[in-house]
Structures are given as structure tokens and as C-alpha cells.
Amino acid sequence: MNTRQTTLSAEAQDRLAFDLAVRQDVFGDAESIRVADEDVESWGEYARFLRCGRPIEVRGGARVPRYPAADKGPALWFSGGVESTYTREVLAAQNIEPTLLSIHDYDLFDGPDRKIGQIHFLCAAIASALGYGPVYLGMERNDLLLGHSEFMRGYFERHPRFADWWSRYQPAHPVRTVAGGLHKEEMITWLHERDIPILGTCDRLTNGAWCGECYKCYEAFYSAKAVGIDLGIPLTRQAYELYHAEYERFVASGFTDNFNNASQHYVRLQITYGPLFDPDADCCEVPA
């Protein structure tokens, strides 16, 4: 398996730019969008779900090139985190060797398109424009992610349901997730039992190091603690107080004040596994 960046053809660039522009309109205030005739149904489904009752008209008639044929084989967007590591190992056991793609190789991930929705749409569109298919994404099970508000549905693109939608939209470049039926702590357990390291979760450090202060470290710490696994994360008191306060506000608000639409993960962990939060036992005094 290897990682490489490929130059896009002019037609692929046009298609990618078109899809991203339509997506911007859906997340924005556009009253109507225009797409290719064959894509009206797909974009209509996408737009109506994300708008959650806010009106939008989806019209055909746009002239836009198709994505190139999927002649480069499977690809996996790989970060070294829990979901992508699990996906890589499961695919290897199935003798599937995808090309590994990294968001760090593509300038698009530093631009305005990343400021709306979730990163998974960019991954699906770029891989399709590059000619890959199927496209594997590490998307975990999250039964509580999508609700009936426009705020919550703005996170649709990180849910396995997005993989299903994209696969209907672009059947030659389907998005697949082998992790969609598992919660994060279940994948951590699977990797731990096989002594497979998690190398890319921390937001600040690389190669398996943990800062103990970023949200990713906090999330990994409590996901692992729920199943009795110590990942060696030096969780700081400062990080605990910051992120646990967000969780407490979520609970106190009647489950409405949900920063980054993430706190329901800890509700599920606490209900499923019992009390988790013990700062005296969980935190170190200073960052490692």
C-alpha cells in the first residue's frame, strides 16, 4: 500500500469544483440549486435532509462532466487514528490493498470548503475525481449523531448514512465503511487485543504520542477507559475541566447545548459502562 498525490484532469477538476459549489449552496441560503438532470433525485435527497424543513428547489439542466472512471482501484483515507487503522487492518485480512490517501497531500483541506459540513464529503469527492473506487472511510457507528434539527444534520457527512448516500449518488465510486457497525471503544478493544498501535489520533503530536490536552486525547482516553484499556494518555486536569464542562452543560441543558455535536458519545458511554469520570484518578498534574 502506498500514498501518492495525483494531478487531476481538467474535467475532473471541473466536476469536483461543481459539486463543492453545490454543497456550499445547500449549506448556505440558496433558494435553489441546479444540477445535472441525472443528479436531481440524489441532490434533492441530500439537500432536503440537511435543510431539515428549510425550503430549497433542486433543478436539472446543468452541464457538468462526470467523474472519471474508477480505474485506480480502491483507496483508503488514512490518518493512523482508530477508525482508519481498524479499516486498514480489516481490509488487509480480506486481501484488499487500497492506496492510502492523506488529507495533508491536498490543499483543498485547508480551504473554505472544510469550514462547512464535515471532512468526509471532501474525501469522497477528491477520491472520485482522482479515479478511485471504492473509497474507504473510517466512519464509526453513532446512533445518536443525527437528530431532527438543522444543527445536528449539519454533521451528516461524518455518519455512515453519508456513505450510503454518496454510493447512490456515485455508484462507480462508492464510499464504504467497515467500521459503521462498531462504536469507537469496540474498535479500540479490537486493536488492543491484536497489539496494533494507534498512531494518528492526537491533534498535536504524531507517531502515536499523546499530548493529553487536546479533545482527541480526551475522547480516546474515555473511550478506552470504558472498556478497561489504558492507552497511556497523560490526560491533564486542564483538558478534563474544559471538555467535561462541555459535557455537563449538555446534560444540564436537557441535551440541547451540544458543542460540536459530540457530547452524546459520553452519555452513551456513561449509560452503557457506568460512571467514567474521576479526575483524581484520570488526570496527571502536568502535561507529559
C-alpha positions in Angstrom: 0.0 0.0 0.0 1.3 3.4 -0.8 0.4 7.1 -0.6 0.6 9.4 -3.6 -0.9 12.5 -4.9 -2.3 12.5 -8.5 -2.9 15.5 -10.7 -6.5 15.9 -11.7 -7.6 16.2 -15.3 -9.4 19.4 -16.3 -12.7 17.6 -16.5 -12.2 16.1 -13.0 -11.3 19.5 -11.6 -14.5 20.9 -13.1 -16.7 18.2 -11.6 -15.1 18.5 -8.2 -15.5 22.3 -8.2 -19.1 21.9 -9.3 -20.0 19.5 -6.5 -18.3 21.6 -3.9 -20.1 24.8 -5.1 -23.5 23.0 -5.0 -22.7 21.8 -1.5 -21.8 25.3 -0.4 -25.3 26.4 -1.7 -27.0 23.7 0.2 -25.3 24.6 3.5 -25.9 28.3 2.7 -29.0 30.3 2.0 -29.6 29.5 -1.7 -33.2 29.1 -2.6 -32.5 26.8 -5.5 -29.6 24.7 -6.9 -29.1 23.5 -10.4 -27.5 20.1 -11.1 -27.3 17.6 -13.9 -30.6 16.0 -14.8 -29.5 12.6 -13.7 -28.5 14.0 -10.3 -31.7 15.8 -9.3 -33.0 13.0 -7.2 -29.7 12.5 -5.3 -29.1 16.1 -4.6 -32.7 16.6 -3.7 -32.5 13.9 -1.1 -29.2 15.4 0.3 -30.5 19.0 0.3 -33.8 18.2 1.9 -32.3 16.2 4.7 -29.6 18.8 5.5 -32.1 21.7 5.3 -34.4 19.9 7.7 -37.6 21.7 6.5 -35.9 24.9 5.3 -37.0 25.1 1.6 -34.8 24.6 -1.4 -35.5 23.9 -5.0 -33.4 21.4 -6.9 -33.5 21.8 -10.7 -31.8 20.0 -13.6 -30.2 21.3 -16.7 -26.7 21.9 -15.6 -23.9 20.8 -18.0 -21.2 19.2 -16.0 -18.6 16.5 -16.8 -18.8 13.2 -14.9 -16.1 12.0 -12.5 -13.5 9.9 -14.3 -13.8 6.1 -14.4 -12.8 4.3 -11.2 -9.7 2.7 -12.9 -7.2 3.2 -10.0 -8.8 0.7 -7.7 -9.7 1.1 -4.0 -8.4 3.9 -1.8 -8.5 4.5 2.0 -8.2 7.9 3.6 -5.7 7.0 6.3 -4.9 9.1 9.4 -3.5 6.5 11.7 -6.4 7.0 14.1 -8.7 4.4 15.5 -11.2 4.1 12.6 -8.7 4.3 9.7 -6.3 1.9 11.4 -9.1 -0.6 12.1 -10.2 -0.2 8.5 -6.7 -0.8 7.1 -6.3 -4.0 9.2 -9.7 -5.4 8.3 -9.1 -4.8 4.6 -5.7 -6.4 4.8 -7.3 -9.5 6.3 -9.6 -9.5 3.3 -6.5 -9.2 0.9 -7.7 -5.8 -0.1 -4.8 -3.4 -0.5 -6.1 0.2 -1.1 -4.0 3.2 -2.0 -3.6 5.2 1.2 -4.6 8.8 0.8 -3.9 11.6 3.3 -5.6 14.9 3.7 -2.2 16.5 4.2 -1.5 16.0 0.5 -4.4 18.1 -0.8 -4.7 21.9 -0.4 -8.4 21.7 -0.6 -8.5 20.5 3.0 -7.0 23.9 4.1 -9.6 26.0 2.2 -13.1 27.3 2.8 -14.8 24.0 1.8 -13.5 22.5 5.1 -15.3 25.1 7.1 -18.7 23.7 6.3 -20.1 20.2 6.8 -17.6 17.5 7.6 -14.4 16.3 6.0 -15.9 13.1 4.6 -17.6 14.9 1.7 -14.2 16.3 0.6 -12.6 12.9 0.9 -15.3 11.2 -1.2 -15.2 13.9 -3.9 -11.5 14.1 -4.2 -11.0 10.3 -4.4 -13.7 10.2 -7.1 -12.1 12.9 -9.0 -8.8 11.0 -8.8 -10.4 7.9 -10.3 -10.6 5.7 -7.2 -13.4 3.3 -6.2 -14.4 2.0 -3.9 -13.4 4.7 -1.4 -13.0 3.6 2.2 -13.6 6.0 5.1 -13.3 5.2 8.8 -16.8 6.1 9.8 -17.9 4.7 13.2 -21.4 3.8 14.4 -23.1 6.8 16.0 -26.8 6.2 16.6 -27.2 9.5 18.5 -25.5 11.8 16.0 -28.3 12.8 13.7 -31.5 14.4 15.1 -34.3 16.4 13.8 -32.6 19.9 13.8 -30.6 21.6 11.1 -27.7 22.0 13.5 -27.4 18.2 14.1 -27.9 17.3 10.5 -25.0 19.6 9.6 -22.9 16.7 10.9 -24.5 14.2 8.5 -21.3 13.8 6.4 -19.4 12.0 9.2 -22.2 9.5 9.7 -22.3 6.1 7.9 -25.6 7.2 6.3 -23.5 9.6 4.2 -21.6 6.7 2.8 -24.9 5.2 1.7 -26.0 8.4 0.1 -22.7 9.0 -1.8 -22.7 5.4 -3.1 -26.2 6.0 -4.6 -25.0 9.3 -6.0 -21.8 8.0 -7.5 -22.1 4.2 -7.8 -18.9 3.9 -9.7 -17.1 5.5 -6.7 -18.9 4.1 -3.7 -17.9 5.1 -0.2 -17.6 2.2 2.1 -17.0 1.9 5.8 -16.1 -1.4 7.5 -16.5 0.4 10.9 -20.0 1.6 10.5 -21.5 -1.1 12.8 -19.0 -0.5 15.6 -18.5 2.1 18.3 -15.1 3.6 18.9 -14.5 1.7 22.1 -15.2 -1.6 20.3 -12.5 -0.8 17.7 -10.1 0.2 20.4 -10.7 -3.2 22.0 -10.1 -5.0 18.7 -6.9 -3.2 18.0 -5.7 -3.6 21.6 -6.3 -7.4 21.5 -4.1 -7.6 18.4 -1.4 -5.2 19.7 -1.9 -2.9 16.8 -0.9 0.7 17.7 -3.0 3.8 17.2 -0.6 6.3 15.6 -2.7 9.3 14.5 -5.4 10.3 16.9 -3.8 13.2 18.9 -4.4 16.7 17.3 -0.9 18.0 18.4 1.6 15.1 18.3 2.3 12.4 15.8 3.5 8.7 15.6 1.5 7.5 18.5 2.4 10.2 21.0 -0.4 11.8 23.1 -0.4 15.4 24.3 -3.2 14.7 26.9 -4.6 18.2 26.3 -6.5 18.1 23.0 -10.0 16.9 22.5 -8.9 13.9 20.5 -6.8 12.7 23.5 -9.8 13.3 25.8 -12.1 11.3 23.6 -9.7 8.4 23.1 -8.9 8.3 26.9 -12.6 7.9 27.9 -13.5 5.6 25.0 -10.6 3.3 26.1 -11.3 3.6 29.8 -14.9 2.5 29.2 -13.6 -0.9 28.2 -10.7 -1.1 30.7 -7.9 -0.2 28.4 -5.1 2.3 29.2 -3.7 3.9 26.1 -1.0 5.7 28.1 -2.6 9.1 27.5 -1.4 11.7 30.1 -4.7 13.4 30.5 -4.3 16.8 32.1 -6.6 18.4 34.6 -6.9 21.4 32.3 -8.2 19.3 29.5 -10.5 17.4 31.8 -12.1 20.5 33.2 -12.6 22.1 29.7 -14.2 19.1 28.0 -16.0 17.7 30.9 -17.6 21.1 31.5 -19.0 20.9 27.9 -20.5 17.5 28.8 -22.0 18.8 32.0 -23.6 21.8 30.1 -25.0 19.3 27.6 -26.7 17.3 30.3 -27.8 20.3 32.3 -29.4 21.9 29.2 -31.7 18.9 28.7 -29.3 17.6 26.0 -29.6 20.7 23.8 -26.3 22.6 24.4 -24.1 20.3 22.4 -20.8 21.8 21.3 -19.6 20.3 18.1 -22.4 17.8 18.3 -20.2 15.4 20.2 -21.3 15.1 23.8 -23.9 12.4 23.2 -20.9 10.0 22.9 -20.2 10.4 26.6 -23.8 10.0 27.6 -23.8 6.6 25.8 -20.5 5.6 27.4 -21.8 6.5 30.9 -25.1 4.7 30.5 -23.5 1.7 28.9 -20.5 1.2 31.1 -21.3 3.0 34.3 -19.6 6.1 35.8 -16.4 7.1 33.9 -15.3 10.5 35.1 -12.9 10.6 38.0 -10.4 13.4 37.6 -8.3 12.5 40.6 -7.6 9.1 39.1 -7.7 10.1 35.4 -5.6 13.2 35.3 -1.9 13.9 35.7 -0.8 17.1 37.3 1.3 18.4 34.3 1.5 17.6 30.6 3.9 14.8 29.8 
